[in-house]
Amino acid sequence: MSATNPHVPENEAPGHKMTGIVRSALGESPDVNISNLVIQSSSGIVRLIGITDTLREKYAAGRIAAGLVGVGHVQNDLTVSSDRPISDLDMFRMVEQALGNYPESDPKQVGVRLVENGVAYLSGKTPTLEIARGAVDIAAGVKGVKRIVNEIDIAPGTPFDDIRLGNRVMDMLSDDPRIDPFDIQVRAENGDVYIDGEVEDREAREAATELAASVPGVKTVVNALRTRRAA
């Protein structure tokens, strides 16, 4: 899994310096154990190699590295492993237990259908993309899970047409003081929401994705927002 940071200064840090910056940032995160990580960097490209306990830790390492000034691209070659072999059946039970009371409003909305060769298949039906993403994050925290296949359907209680859905997303974004509605455009197509335009910084850009994902009926969010300055 790779990530790209569009905010790369013209004068990038030398490879050895960038390696130290990335290692320091990962070391400060409570979500990443750097003891089994190797970091390589050159010309704004960072490669992460090594072993993590969970898929969530792998994602966190890539996300943190991609957010650093001077990093243009992250090649995330981290491998999810554990200190002991875990069978698919054990992983299934652990994912099932982790999802047990999620979401609190109706724990029966999502579940794990199958774990095969370390790949967890999540299924069910939820009213919002946000709930489905939460289930994926929970499963990603289970030891041994190498990949997640999200088969969760997004199905609001009442069907929305694309115009109404786009308007609902725009209303949600307009209520956030970090986002100027006059600088963005929202379009919905078959439940997929596309956001374009400009926001002030990366925090506002990420907030737009989370807000749009929380609107009932949104299946996916494609965020093409540009930022005026690096966060």
Backbone hydrogen bonds in HBPLUS format (Angstrom, degrees):
<---DONOR---> <-ACCEPTOR-->    atom                        ^
c    i                          cat <-CA-CA->   ^        H-A-AA   ^      H-
h    n   atom  resd res      DA  || num        DHA   H-A  angle D-A-AA Bond
n    s   type  num  typ     dist DA aas  dist angle  dist       angle   num
A0076-ASN N   A0001-MET O   3.09 MM  75  5.27 137.5  2.28 133.9 145.2     1
A0003-ALA N   A0074-VAL O   3.13 MM  71  5.12 146.1  2.25 129.4 139.3     2
A0074-VAL N   A0003-ALA O   2.71 MM  71  5.12 153.7  1.78 159.4 163.5     3
A0005-ASN N   A0072-GLY O   3.10 MM  67  4.93 152.3  2.18 112.9 121.5     4
A0018-MET N   A0014-PRO O   2.84 MM   4  6.06 164.2  1.87 163.1 168.4     5
A0019-THR N   A0015-GLY O   2.90 MM   4  6.10 153.5  1.97 149.7 157.2     6
A0020-GLY N   A0016-HIS O   3.25 MM   4  6.48 152.5  2.33 137.3 143.3     7
A0021-ILE N   A0017-LYS O   2.99 MM   4  6.33 151.2  2.08 147.3 155.8     8
A0022-VAL N   A0018-MET O   2.89 MM   4  6.13 165.0  1.91 157.2 159.8     9
A0023-ARG N   A0019-THR O   2.95 MM   4  6.11 165.0  1.98 148.4 153.1    10
A0024-SER N   A0020-GLY O   2.94 MM   4  6.02 156.0  2.00 143.2 149.8    11
A0025-ALA N   A0021-ILE O   3.02 MM   4  6.24 159.5  2.06 147.1 152.4    12
A0026-LEU N   A0022-VAL O   2.92 MM   4  6.15 164.7  1.94 157.2 161.0    13
A0027-GLY N   A0023-ARG O   2.87 MM   4  5.93 152.2  1.94 143.2 151.7    14
A0028-GLU N   A0024-SER O   3.09 MM   4  6.28 135.5  2.30 141.6 151.8    15
A0029-SER N   A0026-LEU O   3.15 MM   3  5.30 149.7  2.25 101.7 110.7    16
A0032-VAL N   A0029-SER O   3.46 MM   3  5.73 172.3  2.46 109.1 111.3    17
A0037-LEU N   A0034-ILE O   3.16 MM   3  5.00 167.5  2.18 111.5 110.4    18
A0051-ILE N   A0036-ASN O   3.19 MM  15  5.67 149.0  2.29 134.6 142.0    19
A0038-VAL N   A0049-ILE O   2.62 MM  11  4.99 161.6  1.65 158.5 159.4    20
A0049-ILE N   A0038-VAL O   2.89 MM  11  4.99 164.4  1.91 156.4 158.3    21
A0040-GLN N   A0047-ARG O   2.99 MM   7  5.07 164.2  2.01 149.7 154.1    22
A0047-ARG N   A0040-GLN O   2.71 MM   7  5.07 166.5  1.73 152.1 156.1    23
A0042-SER N   A0045-ILE O   2.92 MM   3  5.28 149.5  2.01 143.5 153.5    24
A0045-ILE N   A0042-SER O   2.92 MM   3  5.28 162.1  1.95 117.4 123.0    25
A0072-GLY N   A0044-GLY O   2.69 MM  28  4.96 152.9  1.76 132.7 142.1    26
A0073-HIS N   A0044-GLY O   3.23 MM  29  6.58 152.7  2.30 151.9 149.6    27
A0046-VAL N   A0073-HIS O   2.88 MM  27  6.26 167.8  1.90 163.2 166.0    28
A0075-GLN N   A0046-VAL O   2.74 MM  29  6.13 165.4  1.76 162.0 167.3    29
A0048-LEU N   A0075-GLN O   2.95 MM  27  6.28 162.6  1.98 157.1 160.3    30
A0077-ASP N   A0048-LEU O   2.89 MM  29  5.55 141.8  2.04 147.2 157.2    31
A0079-THR N   A0050-GLY O   2.89 MM  29  6.14 167.5  1.90 149.1 152.7    32
A0052-THR N   A0079-THR O   2.89 MM  27  6.13 157.3  1.94 148.6 152.5    33
A0081-SER N   A0052-THR O   2.86 MM  29  6.06 169.1  1.88 175.1 177.3    34
A0058-LYS N   A0054-THR O   3.25 MM   4  6.62 152.9  2.33 141.8 148.8    35
A0059-TYR N   A0055-LEU O   2.95 MM   4  6.26 163.5  1.98 156.2 159.6    36
A0056-ARG N   A0140-ALA O   2.86 MM  84  4.81 151.5  1.94 132.9 125.0    37
A0060-ALA N   A0056-ARG O   2.90 MM   4  6.10 158.2  1.95 147.7 154.1    38
A0061-ALA N   A0057-GLU O   3.01 MM   4  6.19 160.0  2.05 149.1 153.4    39
A0062-GLY N   A0058-LYS O   3.19 MM   4  6.46 162.9  2.22 150.6 154.6    40
A0063-ARG N   A0059-TYR O   2.91 MM   4  6.10 158.0  1.96 152.3 158.9    41
A0064-ILE N   A0060-ALA O   2.93 MM   4  6.08 163.4  1.96 153.8 157.4    42
A0065-ALA N   A0061-ALA O   3.10 MM   4  6.21 167.6  2.11 148.1 151.7    43
A0066-ALA N   A0062-GLY O   3.00 MM   4  6.07 159.1  2.04 145.0 151.0    44
A0067-GLY N   A0063-ARG O   3.18 MM   4  6.29 131.3  2.43 137.2 148.5    45
A0067-GLY N   A0064-ILE O   3.19 MM   3  5.26 136.9  2.39  97.6 109.4    46
A0068-LEU N   A0065-ALA O   3.26 MM   3  5.64 169.4  2.27 113.1 116.2    47
A0071-VAL N   A0068-LEU O   3.15 MM   3  5.72 164.3  2.18 134.5 136.6    48
A0091-MET N   A0087-SER O   2.95 MM   4  6.27 160.1  1.99 152.0 157.9    49
A0092-PHE N   A0088-ASP O   2.81 MM   4  6.02 155.7  1.87 146.8 153.8    50
A0093-ARG N   A0089-LEU O   3.01 MM   4  6.30 160.0  2.05 147.8 152.3    51
A0094-MET N   A0090-ASP O   2.92 MM   4  6.19 153.9  1.99 147.4 155.1    52
A0095-VAL N   A0091-MET O   2.83 MM   4  6.05 162.4  1.86 157.3 161.2    53
A0096-GLU N   A0092-PHE O   2.87 MM   4  6.00 162.2  1.91 149.4 155.3    54
A0097-GLN N   A0093-ARG O   2.89 MM   4  6.05 153.2  1.96 142.5 149.6    55
A0098-ALA N   A0094-MET O   2.87 MM   4  6.04 156.2  1.93 143.6 150.6    56
A0099-LEU N   A0095-VAL O   2.94 MM   4  6.14 151.4  2.02 151.2 157.9    57
A0100-GLY N   A0097-GLN O   3.04 MM   3  4.86 152.2  2.12  99.1 107.6    58
A0102-TYR N   A0099-LEU O   2.98 MM   3  5.24 169.1  1.99 126.0 126.0    59
A0106-ASP N   A0103-PRO O   3.08 MM   3  5.59 134.8  2.29 110.9 121.6    60
A0109-GLN N   A0106-ASP O   3.03 MM   3  5.85 164.7  2.05 133.0 133.8    61
A0125-LYS N   A0109-GLN O   2.95 MM  16  5.53 144.6  2.08 151.5 158.5    62
A0111-GLY N   A0123-SER O   2.96 MM  12  5.61 146.9  2.07 162.0 163.2    63
A0123-SER N   A0111-GLY O   2.91 MM  12  5.61 162.6  1.94 151.1 156.9    64
A0113-ARG N   A0121-TYR O   2.74 MM   8  5.53 156.8  1.79 161.4 169.3    65
A0121-TYR N   A0114-LEU O   2.78 MM   7  5.24 168.4  1.80 169.8 169.8    66
A0116-GLU N   A0119-VAL O   2.92 MM   3  5.18 155.6  1.98 142.4 144.7    67
A0119-VAL N   A0116-GLU O   2.97 MM   3  5.18 162.9  2.00 111.7 117.0    68
A0146-LYS N   A0118-GLY O   2.83 MM  28  5.26 152.8  1.90 137.0 146.0    69
A0120-ALA N   A0147-ARG O   2.95 MM  27  6.39 159.3  2.00 160.5 157.4    70
A0149-VAL N   A0120-ALA O   2.82 MM  29  6.14 165.3  1.84 155.6 160.1    71
A0122-LEU N   A0149-VAL O   2.97 MM  27  6.26 160.8  2.01 160.4 166.4    72
A0151-GLU N   A0122-LEU O   2.80 MM  29  5.51 146.9  1.91 146.4 156.2    73
A0153-ASP N   A0124-GLY O   2.96 MM  29  6.21 167.9  1.98 146.1 142.2    74
A0126-THR N   A0153-ASP O   2.89 MM  27  6.32 161.4  1.92 169.4 172.2    75
A0155-ALA N   A0126-THR O   2.79 MM  29  5.89 156.9  1.84 150.2 157.0    76
A0217-GLY N   A0127-PRO O   3.24 MM  90  6.40 148.5  2.35 161.3 170.5    77
A0133-ARG N   A0129-LEU O   2.88 MM   4  6.16 157.4  1.93 154.9 161.4    78
A0130-GLU N   A0213-ALA O   3.06 MM  83  5.18 137.1  2.26 136.2 127.7    79
A0134-GLY N   A0130-GLU O   3.02 MM   4  6.25 148.1  2.12 141.9 150.6    80
A0135-ALA N   A0131-ILE O   3.10 MM   4  6.45 149.0  2.20 146.9 154.3    81
A0136-VAL N   A0132-ALA O   3.11 MM   4  6.47 155.5  2.18 147.8 154.2    82
A0137-ASP N   A0133-ARG O   2.96 MM   4  6.25 157.3  2.02 149.5 155.5    83
A0138-ILE N   A0134-GLY O   3.01 MM   4  6.26 153.1  2.08 145.6 152.6    84
A0139-ALA N   A0135-ALA O   3.02 MM   4  6.28 167.7  2.03 153.6 156.2    85
A0140-ALA N   A0136-VAL O   2.90 MM   4  6.06 146.4  2.01 145.1 155.1    86
A0141-GLY N   A0138-ILE O   3.06 MM   3  5.38 151.0  2.15 105.9 114.8    87
A0142-VAL N   A0139-ALA O   3.13 MM   3  5.52 167.1  2.14 114.9 117.4    88
A0145-VAL N   A0142-VAL O   3.38 MM   3  6.07 165.2  2.40 132.8 137.1    89
A0165-LEU N   A0161-ASP O   2.94 MM   4  6.15 158.8  1.98 155.1 162.1    90
A0166-GLY N   A0162-ASP O   2.86 MM   4  6.00 164.4  1.88 148.9 152.9    91
A0167-ASN N   A0163-ILE O   2.99 MM   4  6.20 155.9  2.05 146.1 152.9    92
A0168-ARG N   A0164-ARG O   2.92 MM   4  6.14 150.9  2.00 145.7 153.6    93
A0169-VAL N   A0165-LEU O   3.00 MM   4  6.31 157.5  2.05 152.6 158.3    94
A0170-MET N   A0166-GLY O   2.94 MM   4  6.18 162.0  1.98 148.7 153.8    95
A0171-ASP N   A0167-ASN O   2.89 MM   4  6.09 155.1  1.95 145.9 152.6    96
A0172-MET N   A0168-ARG O   3.01 MM   4  6.24 154.4  2.07 143.6 150.4    97
A0173-LEU N   A0169-VAL O   2.93 MM   4  6.24 159.9  1.97 155.3 160.3    98
A0174-SER N   A0170-MET O   2.86 MM   4  5.98 155.4  1.92 148.9 156.1    99
A0175-ASP N   A0171-ASP O   3.26 MM   4  6.42 134.0  2.48 140.5 149.7   100
A0176-ASP N   A0173-LEU O   3.11 MM   3  5.55 161.4  2.15 112.2 118.1   101
A0179-ILE N   A0176-ASP O   3.09 MM   3  5.73 167.5  2.11 122.2 126.2   102
A0183-ASP N   A0180-ASP O   2.97 MM   3  5.65 165.0  2.00 123.2 128.1   103
A0198-GLU N   A0183-ASP O   2.99 MM  15  5.66 157.7  2.04 147.3 152.6   104
A0185-GLN N   A0196-ASP O   2.82 MM  11  5.23 155.8  1.87 144.9 147.8   105
A0196-ASP N   A0185-GLN O   2.97 MM  11  5.23 164.1  2.00 151.5 156.3   106
A0187-ARG N   A0194-TYR O   2.94 MM   7  5.15 154.9  2.00 147.2 154.6   107
A0194-TYR N   A0187-ARG O   2.73 MM   7  5.15 168.8  1.74 161.9 166.0   108
A0189-GLU N   A0192-ASP O   2.79 MM   3  5.15 156.4  1.84 147.1 155.3   109
A0192-ASP N   A0189-GLU O   2.99 MM   3  5.15 163.5  2.02 116.5 118.0   110
A0219-LYS N   A0191-GLY O   2.79 MM  28  5.22 171.3  1.80 139.0 142.1   111
A0193-VAL N   A0220-THR O   2.94 MM  27  6.19 175.4  1.94 155.1 155.5   112
A0222-VAL N   A0193-VAL O   2.79 MM  29  6.12 169.1  1.80 168.5 171.8   113
A0195-ILE N   A0222-VAL O   2.96 MM  27  6.28 167.4  1.97 163.3 164.6   114
A0224-ALA N   A0195-ILE O   2.81 MM  29  5.81 162.4  1.84 165.7 170.6   115
A0226-ARG N   A0197-GLY O   2.90 MM  29  6.23 162.4  1.93 148.8 153.5   116
A0199-VAL N   A0226-ARG O   2.94 MM  27  6.35 153.8  2.01 163.2 171.0   117
A0228-ARG N   A0199-VAL O   3.05 MM  29  6.44 143.8  2.18 152.7 163.8   118
A0229-ARG N   A0200-GLU O   3.19 MM  29  6.33 136.1  2.40 148.2 159.0   119
A0205-ARG N   A0201-ASP O   3.15 MM   4  6.48 152.8  2.23 145.0 153.3   120
A0206-GLU N   A0202-ARG O   2.90 MM   4  6.14 164.0  1.93 155.9 158.3   121
A0207-ALA N   A0203-GLU O   2.94 MM   4  6.10 151.9  2.02 143.2 151.8   122
A0208-ALA N   A0204-ALA O   3.00 MM   4  6.20 147.5  2.11 143.4 150.8   123
A0209-THR N   A0205-ARG O   3.41 MM   4  6.81 151.7  2.50 143.5 149.3   124
A0210-GLU N   A0206-GLU O   3.16 MM   4  6.50 164.5  2.19 152.3 155.7   125
A0211-LEU N   A0207-ALA O   2.86 MM   4  6.01 163.1  1.89 155.6 160.4   126
A0212-ALA N   A0208-ALA O   2.98 MM   4  6.06 165.0  2.01 146.7 151.2   127
A0213-ALA N   A0209-THR O   2.96 MM   4  6.08 156.6  2.02 147.3 154.1   128
A0214-SER N   A0211-LEU O   3.14 MM   3  5.27 141.3  2.30  98.9 109.9   129
A0215-VAL N   A0212-ALA O   3.19 MM   3  5.60 165.0  2.22 112.5 117.2   130
A0218-VAL N   A0215-VAL O   3.19 MM   3  5.95 165.1  2.21 147.1 147.8   131
